[in-house]
Amino acid sequence: MSPTTYTCQCGATIEYKQDLRKEQGEVYPTWKCRECLSEVPSIRAEQIKHQHPS
């Protein structure tokens, strides 16, 4: 399976958990781009947070 990446609106490529920032929501956490704090879609964030840099 190929790695999942997400390109944020600021142009940053989000590929690993280190590229995300977790903010606690009422029920589920919200994942945001570490660069600009734009919200990352939860499906993409869940896939990305399980990837490890090699």
HELIX and SHEET records of a PDB file:
HELIX    1   1 LYS A   17  ASP A   19  5                                   3    
HELIX    2   2 SER A   42  ILE A   48  1                                   7    
SHEET    1   A 2 TYR A   6  THR A   7  0                                        
SHEET    2   A 2 THR A  13  ILE A  14 -1                                        
SHEET    1   B 2 LEU A  20  GLU A  23  0                                        
SHEET    2   B 2 THR A  30  CYS A  33 -1                                        
END                                                                             
